[in-house]
Amino acid sequence: MGASSSKLSFKQSVFRLFEEPNIPPTDPFWAQFWEVPESADDIFALFSSSDVRRTRDAALLNLEHLLVSAISRLVYLLRHSQIHYVPTQQPDAAHSSRSTESADDPGEQPLSAARATKETLNCMRIITRVMPFIYEKPELADWQHDLFWGADSEGAEDSIPGTEEDDDDADDRPLGAALMDTLTDFLFLPGFAIPLAQGLPTTVAYVIWETGIGSTTPIGTTNQFESNKIETLKTMLALVSQAMYYPAYVLPIQGIRFTSYLVCNPDKRVVLGLLCSLLNTTMKYNPGWRIPYNHVVFSDPRQLLVTYALQLLIVLASYSVPEDENLEALGIHISEEADGTATPTVQILQNASRKHQKNWYRFYLARLHRIQDLQFLADGMSRLLNQPMQAGASYLPGSQKQVEWAPELVMLFWELIRHNSRFRNYIISSDRIHDFVVLFLYYAHTFRLDVSRVGLVRLCAYVLQTISCDSVFCVRLNKSFDSHHALPSSMRISGWDSSSAGSGGTYADYLLLSIYSLITTSKGRLSALYPSLLDIQINVSPHIVNIGRLTCTRLIHLFSALTTPSFVVANESNHVLADKLLLAMNGMISNNNHQANANLLYIIMRARRLFEAFRDLTFERCMEDVRLQRRSAGVAGATDRKDDVVIIFNADEAVDVASGAEGLQDYGGNIGKGKGKASAESDGSKESSTLIRQTSEDSEPFKSTQSWFESWHSKVHLNIILHLLDVLPTHIPRLNMVPPLRSADSSASTSPTRRARNESPARDAEILAALRHLDDEAVLPESYAREFHEPIAFEWTVPAKGWYYSVLWGAIFIMHEVVGSETTSGLASMTGVAGGAVNGGVSTMGVWRGTKVVLFRVQETKAAGPSLLRPRGAVDAVAKSVLDRFGGGPNQTQQSS
């Protein structure tokens, strides 16, 4: 559709959609939508969002006929794929230009492979364009159900002229099932998505795209095949994207019918073929195999394919089928009696309870067990998660493009360790788990101040909380962390050496110190995450030995901040944080760990005044501290406010304390009751993902009372530490003479001379040796020595699932926007150079741009300017020169940001 006359004609057809109601479905008019457009941009630009909405609101029947016509054409092209896609009996040029009248002829001449591919892609693009605007209007829910899943939709794709079949081949599937099956088959169609090869059938062949899991024989590919896969995957994502238009608290219960059909389809060939293809395509990608600055001049179509493959993989693997989903209504028919000749997979499904339907993609993902497959997955995820860290540390700023798949990859890792016990055991029993811990901490630390990436930070924290419930993992954290010096400078812990971190520092030290850094340097932006971070400490504490002195000191500094009187009463649940930290320290002391953790005992003894002050804390003292803070801030006499905060910081870590009330914030009830687990509401209702913020309602301001204070203060877990404060000096009298531990802020202002008087290596070594040789029974009675708490796991409640889906679909939404902008502004629009097409047919417009998303809130931001990692200068000038030399692309009028 390069000529302006054809574009004008197509635009007039779009106008006719909403100006002329009830165009007959047999009218040749519908064929224009798959015959005329030459690219996805033609459809997205000429069939604008306002045009789709006007058609939807003024002529809904026309929109229905358009969808049914496009789906019918797809089904027809697939059924006759041996005629259209196999390059035998290629038609000449005269036959390749089929008139619209031939649509009425079931015996039409074969299309050329290029023409058939064009029509197939245009049908997909029409569906991709229209479906989000149907989803955004909840009033169309019944109409949508009747169209795709109602009884009247069965065989609807055969009702269009040119698509009829014999009675023997009549299709009784719902229209939605036929559409999804057709799209899946196109992903494995020779001549369209995979090459025609000797030994492969010329019809749909469920062969795995890449070598890896389930395949050792490469089948090859071309740029055109990969582009066709991208378009097909994008259409499938558009169909299952109805999740974006449900509130987070409704989505896990309501479910998405297109997704339910995909994951519940028991055809093992389809499931394994698609699952292994998506996995292998993602895991084999290596973004490091590129010439420096190559991404500035050329786009990477392979990266685009990996993006969509990874996104669809996570959508399928993470989906939980609603318990009341009726598979019969989806077109999945299950016989009541198991057929003796059926495969074991079918028998499993036949015997399954209808109220507990399986997600077959998750089922087979959990069945992976070969060591080489598990290693393949670990290598792929590690390589892709490592790439941004390596790109950021490059000596050539901006020479490598950073892949932005961290949320999806962290989710994939989470799904694997949750559902695949063999993968979890493989990762935890090997040293690979240490690499992943460092990677998760890297992402959490890097984006801790970015409110648009807090979803990724929380994902990392929850994954760490999940694996911290495994005792084998906790024990393996005691391994020495010898590669600390190789970390990026932003990830290194100040003071990490043998003199301050104990025995060189272990992974447990690094984990605890990183948690301390996340809490103290996040300026309150991770306040809802503090309970989970402290739960990680509780989970690992019974298994940690030889904890370093630096780690112990930071734990005490954190406890000091958490027990500040004004902070304790600022919120109904703030005191739970201090209690969680007490539980963590108790775990490091009890269970016969006090000898191995002598550093912690020594630091506790030096901070005895802090623990005694918390024991003796009164409600009057808390309120007095609140009044003093307000008076010093110039707001004496003000009423109680919700945003009372206390700043926690470490003087060694360059934190901007003068920026105001930032640091450890109150929660608004985000901490759970009982055993101190994070509330489900906090996990599900206060989330934001890349440029996306989920809506939440403010609760009523909390007002502390004397009775409330007394209800919890007497129950804090101080008994073990108070017992040690009384007993240890009787066994080691010299403990009575050690100087008290200075607070985090005062230590920064202490002179080196005074600091040297407080620290005495000889004295410390003597006391530590004495602590390591104390008799167990003399220090802790049996009731304290055996104190043990069950690990605190992440709770998958309905709100938590809603939050999880919001992070996933938020990442998908943003990635499509980023892909579109980069494809438009870069040289990816060069089409036909050297006889090849680079993303020539892929749309540069976001699929969901302009729609009314409900699952999250979209916040527009200005384009980023030049930076160290994204410079603007000579390289961009060269790129523009090359583009101008080749005549640019379809979007020459758009400027690069």
Secondary structure in CASP SS format (residue, H / E / C, confidence):
PFRMAT SS
TARGET T0000
AUTHOR 0000-0000-0000
METHOD secondary structure of the structure
MODEL  1
M C 1.00
G C 1.00
A C 1.00
S H 1.00
S H 1.00
S H 1.00
K H 1.00
L H 1.00
S H 1.00
F H 1.00
K H 1.00
Q H 1.00
S H 1.00
V H 1.00
F H 1.00
R H 1.00
L H 1.00
F H 1.00
E H 1.00
E C 1.00
P C 1.00
N C 1.00
I C 1.00
P C 1.00
P C 1.00
T C 1.00
D C 1.00
P H 1.00
F H 1.00
W H 1.00
A H 1.00
Q H 1.00
F H 1.00
W H 1.00
E H 1.00
V C 1.00
P C 1.00
E C 1.00
S C 1.00
A H 1.00
D H 1.00
D H 1.00
I H 1.00
F H 1.00
A H 1.00
L H 1.00
F C 1.00
S C 1.00
S H 1.00
S H 1.00
D H 1.00
V H 1.00
R H 1.00
R H 1.00
T H 1.00
R H 1.00
D H 1.00
A H 1.00
A C 1.00
L H 1.00
L H 1.00
N H 1.00
L H 1.00
E H 1.00
H H 1.00
L H 1.00
L H 1.00
V H 1.00
S H 1.00
A H 1.00
I H 1.00
S H 1.00
R H 1.00
L H 1.00
V H 1.00
Y H 1.00
L H 1.00
L H 1.00
R H 1.00
H C 1.00
S H 1.00
Q H 1.00
I H 1.00
H H 1.00
Y C 1.00
V C 1.00
P C 1.00
T C 1.00
Q C 1.00
Q C 1.00
P C 1.00
D C 1.00
A H 1.00
A H 1.00
H H 1.00
S H 1.00
S C 1.00
R C 1.00
S C 1.00
T H 1.00
E H 1.00
S H 1.00
A H 1.00
D H 1.00
D C 1.00
P C 1.00
G C 1.00
E C 1.00
Q C 1.00
P C 1.00
L C 1.00
S C 1.00
A H 1.00
A H 1.00
R H 1.00
A H 1.00
T H 1.00
K H 1.00
E H 1.00
T H 1.00
L H 1.00
N H 1.00
C H 1.00
M H 1.00
R H 1.00
I H 1.00
I H 1.00
T H 1.00
R H 1.00
V H 1.00
M H 1.00
P H 1.00
F H 1.00
I H 1.00
Y H 1.00
E C 1.00
K C 1.00
P H 1.00
E H 1.00
L H 1.00
A H 1.00
D H 1.00
W H 1.00
Q H 1.00
H H 1.00
D H 1.00
L H 1.00
F H 1.00
W C 1.00
G C 1.00
A H 1.00
D H 1.00
S H 1.00
E C 1.00
G C 1.00
A H 1.00
E H 1.00
D H 1.00
S C 1.00
I C 1.00
P C 1.00
G C 1.00
T C 1.00
E C 1.00
E C 1.00
D C 1.00
D H 1.00
D H 1.00
D H 1.00
A C 1.00
D C 1.00
D C 1.00
R C 1.00
P C 1.00
L H 1.00
G H 1.00
A H 1.00
A H 1.00
L H 1.00
M H 1.00
D H 1.00
T H 1.00
L H 1.00
T H 1.00
D H 1.00
F H 1.00
L C 1.00
F C 1.00
L C 1.00
P E 1.00
G C 1.00
F C 1.00
A C 1.00
I E 1.00
P C 1.00
L C 1.00
A C 1.00
Q C 1.00
G C 1.00
L C 1.00
P C 1.00
T C 1.00
T C 1.00
V C 1.00
A C 1.00
Y C 1.00
V C 1.00
I C 1.00
W C 1.00
E C 1.00
T C 1.00
G E 1.00
I C 1.00
G C 1.00
S E 1.00
T C 1.00
T C 1.00
P C 1.00
I C 1.00
G C 1.00
T C 1.00
T C 1.00
N H 1.00
Q H 1.00
F H 1.00
E H 1.00
S H 1.00
N H 1.00
K H 1.00
I H 1.00
E H 1.00
T H 1.00
L H 1.00
K H 1.00
T H 1.00
M H 1.00
L H 1.00
A H 1.00
L H 1.00
V H 1.00
S H 1.00
Q H 1.00
A H 1.00
M H 1.00
Y H 1.00
Y C 1.00
P C 1.00
A C 1.00
Y C 1.00
V C 1.00
L H 1.00
P H 1.00
I H 1.00
Q H 1.00
G C 1.00
I C 1.00
R H 1.00
F H 1.00
T H 1.00
S H 1.00
Y H 1.00
L H 1.00
V H 1.00
C H 1.00
N C 1.00
P C 1.00
D C 1.00
K H 1.00
R H 1.00
V H 1.00
V H 1.00
L H 1.00
G H 1.00
L H 1.00
L H 1.00
C H 1.00
S H 1.00
L H 1.00
L H 1.00
N H 1.00
T H 1.00
T H 1.00
M H 1.00
K C 1.00
Y C 1.00
N C 1.00
P C 1.00
G C 1.00
W C 1.00
R C 1.00
I C 1.00
P C 1.00
Y C 1.00
N H 1.00
H H 1.00
V H 1.00
V H 1.00
F C 1.00
S C 1.00
D C 1.00
P H 1.00
R H 1.00
Q H 1.00
L H 1.00
L H 1.00
V H 1.00
T H 1.00
Y H 1.00
A H 1.00
L H 1.00
Q H 1.00
L H 1.00
L H 1.00
I H 1.00
V H 1.00
L H 1.00
A H 1.00
S H 1.00
Y C 1.00
S C 1.00
V C 1.00
P C 1.00
E C 1.00
D C 1.00
E C 1.00
N C 1.00
L C 1.00
E H 1.00
A H 1.00
L H 1.00
G C 1.00
I C 1.00
H C 1.00
I C 1.00
S C 1.00
E C 1.00
E C 1.00
A C 1.00
D C 1.00
G C 1.00
T C 1.00
A C 1.00
T C 1.00
P H 1.00
T H 1.00
V H 1.00
Q H 1.00
I H 1.00
L H 1.00
Q H 1.00
N C 1.00
A C 1.00
S C 1.00
R C 1.00
K C 1.00
H C 1.00
Q C 1.00
K C 1.00
N C 1.00
W H 1.00
Y H 1.00
R H 1.00
F H 1.00
Y H 1.00
L H 1.00
A H 1.00
R C 1.00
L C 1.00
H C 1.00
R C 1.00
I H 1.00
Q H 1.00
D H 1.00
L H 1.00
Q H 1.00
F H 1.00
L H 1.00
A H 1.00
D H 1.00
G H 1.00
M H 1.00
S H 1.00
R H 1.00
L H 1.00
L H 1.00
N H 1.00
Q H 1.00
P H 1.00
M H 1.00
Q H 1.00
A H 1.00
G H 1.00
A C 1.00
S C 1.00
Y C 1.00
L C 1.00
P C 1.00
G C 1.00
S C 1.00
Q C 1.00
K C 1.00
Q C 1.00
V C 1.00
E C 1.00
W C 1.00
A H 1.00
P H 1.00
E H 1.00
L H 1.00
V H 1.00
M H 1.00
L H 1.00
F H 1.00
W H 1.00
E H 1.00
L H 1.00
I H 1.00
R H 1.00
H H 1.00
N C 1.00
S H 1.00
R H 1.00
F H 1.00
R H 1.00
N H 1.00
Y H 1.00
I H 1.00
I H 1.00
S H 1.00
S C 1.00
D C 1.00
R H 1.00
I H 1.00
H H 1.00
D H 1.00
F H 1.00
V H 1.00
V H 1.00
L H 1.00
F H 1.00
L H 1.00
Y H 1.00
Y H 1.00
A H 1.00
H H 1.00
T H 1.00
F C 1.00
R C 1.00
L C 1.00
D C 1.00
V H 1.00
S H 1.00
R H 1.00
V H 1.00
G H 1.00
L H 1.00
V H 1.00
R H 1.00
L H 1.00
C H 1.00
A H 1.00
Y H 1.00
V H 1.00
L H 1.00
Q H 1.00
T H 1.00
I H 1.00
S C 1.00
C C 1.00
D C 1.00
S H 1.00
V H 1.00
F H 1.00
C H 1.00
V H 1.00
R H 1.00
L C 1.00
N C 1.00
K C 1.00
S E 1.00
F C 1.00
D C 1.00
S C 1.00
H H 1.00
H H 1.00
A H 1.00
L C 1.00
P C 1.00
S H 1.00
S H 1.00
M H 1.00
R C 1.00
I C 1.00
S C 1.00
G C 1.00
W C 1.00
D C 1.00
S C 1.00
S C 1.00
S C 1.00
A C 1.00
G C 1.00
S C 1.00
G C 1.00
G C 1.00
T E 1.00
Y H 1.00
A H 1.00
D H 1.00
Y H 1.00
L H 1.00
L H 1.00
L H 1.00
S H 1.00
I H 1.00
Y H 1.00
S H 1.00
L H 1.00
I H 1.00
T H 1.00
T H 1.00
S C 1.00
K C 1.00
G C 1.00
R C 1.00
L C 1.00
S H 1.00
A H 1.00
L H 1.00
Y H 1.00
P H 1.00
S H 1.00
L H 1.00
L H 1.00
D H 1.00
I H 1.00
Q H 1.00
I H 1.00
N H 1.00
V H 1.00
S H 1.00
P H 1.00
H H 1.00
I C 1.00
V C 1.00
N C 1.00
I C 1.00
G C 1.00
R H 1.00
L H 1.00
T H 1.00
C H 1.00
T H 1.00
R H 1.00
L H 1.00
I H 1.00
H H 1.00
L H 1.00
F H 1.00
S H 1.00
A H 1.00
L H 1.00
T C 1.00
T C 1.00
P H 1.00
S H 1.00
F H 1.00
V H 1.00
V C 1.00
A C 1.00
N C 1.00
E C 1.00
S C 1.00
N H 1.00
H H 1.00
V H 1.00
L H 1.00
A H 1.00
D H 1.00
K H 1.00
L H 1.00
L H 1.00
L H 1.00
A H 1.00
M H 1.00
N H 1.00
G H 1.00
M H 1.00
I H 1.00
S C 1.00
N C 1.00
N C 1.00
N C 1.00
H C 1.00
Q C 1.00
A C 1.00
N C 1.00
A H 1.00
N H 1.00
L H 1.00
L H 1.00
Y H 1.00
I H 1.00
I H 1.00
M H 1.00
R H 1.00
A C 1.00
R H 1.00
R H 1.00
L H 1.00
F H 1.00
E H 1.00
A H 1.00
F H 1.00
R H 1.00
D C 1.00
L C 1.00
T C 1.00
F H 1.00
E H 1.00
R H 1.00
C H 1.00
M H 1.00
E H 1.00
D H 1.00
V H 1.00
R H 1.00
L H 1.00
Q H 1.00
R H 1.00
R H 1.00
S H 1.00
A C 1.00
G C 1.00
V C 1.00
A C 1.00
G C 1.00
A C 1.00
T C 1.00
D C 1.00
R C 1.00
K C 1.00
D C 1.00
D C 1.00
V C 1.00
V E 1.00
I C 1.00
I C 1.00
F C 1.00
N C 1.00
A H 1.00
D H 1.00
E H 1.00
A C 1.00
V C 1.00
D C 1.00
V H 1.00
A H 1.00
S H 1.00
G C 1.00
A C 1.00
E C 1.00
G C 1.00
L E 1.00
Q C 1.00
D C 1.00
Y C 1.00
G C 1.00
G C 1.00
N C 1.00
I E 1.00
G C 1.00
K C 1.00
G C 1.00
K C 1.00
G C 1.00
K C 1.00
A E 1.00
S C 1.00
A H 1.00
E H 1.00
S H 1.00
D H 1.00
G H 1.00
S H 1.00
K C 1.00
E C 1.00
S E 1.00
S E 1.00
T C 1.00
L C 1.00
I E 1.00
R E 1.00
Q C 1.00
T C 1.00
S C 1.00
E C 1.00
D C 1.00
S C 1.00
E C 1.00
P C 1.00
F C 1.00
K C 1.00
S C 1.00
T C 1.00
Q H 1.00
S H 1.00
W H 1.00
F H 1.00
E H 1.00
S H 1.00
W H 1.00
H H 1.00
S C 1.00
K C 1.00
V C 1.00
H C 1.00
L C 1.00
N H 1.00
I H 1.00
I H 1.00
L H 1.00
H H 1.00
L H 1.00
L H 1.00
D H 1.00
V H 1.00
L H 1.00
P H 1.00
T H 1.00
H H 1.00
I C 1.00
P H 1.00
R H 1.00
L H 1.00
N H 1.00
M H 1.00
V C 1.00
P C 1.00
P C 1.00
L C 1.00
R C 1.00
S C 1.00
A H 1.00
D H 1.00
S H 1.00
S H 1.00
A H 1.00
S H 1.00
T C 1.00
S C 1.00
P H 1.00
T H 1.00
R H 1.00
R H 1.00
A H 1.00
R H 1.00
N H 1.00
E C 1.00
S C 1.00
P H 1.00
A H 1.00
R H 1.00
D H 1.00
A H 1.00
E H 1.00
I H 1.00
L H 1.00
A H 1.00
A H 1.00
L H 1.00
R H 1.00
H C 1.00
L C 1.00
D C 1.00
D H 1.00
E H 1.00
A H 1.00
V H 1.00
L C 1.00
P C 1.00
E H 1.00
S H 1.00
Y H 1.00
A H 1.00
R C 1.00
E C 1.00
F C 1.00
H C 1.00
E C 1.00
P C 1.00
I C 1.00
A C 1.00
F C 1.00
E C 1.00
W C 1.00
T C 1.00
V H 1.00
P H 1.00
A H 1.00
K H 1.00
G H 1.00
W H 1.00
Y H 1.00
Y H 1.00
S H 1.00
V H 1.00
L H 1.00
W H 1.00
G H 1.00
A H 1.00
I H 1.00
F H 1.00
I H 1.00
M H 1.00
H H 1.00
E H 1.00
V H 1.00
V H 1.00
G H 1.00
S H 1.00
E H 1.00
T H 1.00
T H 1.00
S H 1.00
G C 1.00
L H 1.00
A H 1.00
S H 1.00
M C 1.00
T E 1.00
G C 1.00
V H 1.00
A H 1.00
G H 1.00
G C 1.00
A E 1.00
V C 1.00
N C 1.00
G C 1.00
G C 1.00
V C 1.00
S C 1.00
T C 1.00
M C 1.00
G C 1.00
V C 1.00
W C 1.00
R C 1.00
G C 1.00
T C 1.00
K C 1.00
V C 1.00
V C 1.00
L C 1.00
F C 1.00
R E 1.00
V E 1.00
Q C 1.00
E C 1.00
T C 1.00
K C 1.00
A C 1.00
A C 1.00
G C 1.00
P C 1.00
S C 1.00
L C 1.00
L C 1.00
R C 1.00
P C 1.00
R C 1.00
G C 1.00
A H 1.00
V H 1.00
D H 1.00
A H 1.00
V H 1.00
A H 1.00
K H 1.00
S H 1.00
V H 1.00
L H 1.00
D H 1.00
R H 1.00
F C 1.00
G C 1.00
G C 1.00
G C 1.00
P C 1.00
N C 1.00
Q C 1.00
T C 1.00
Q C 1.00
Q C 1.00
S C 1.00
S C 1.00
END
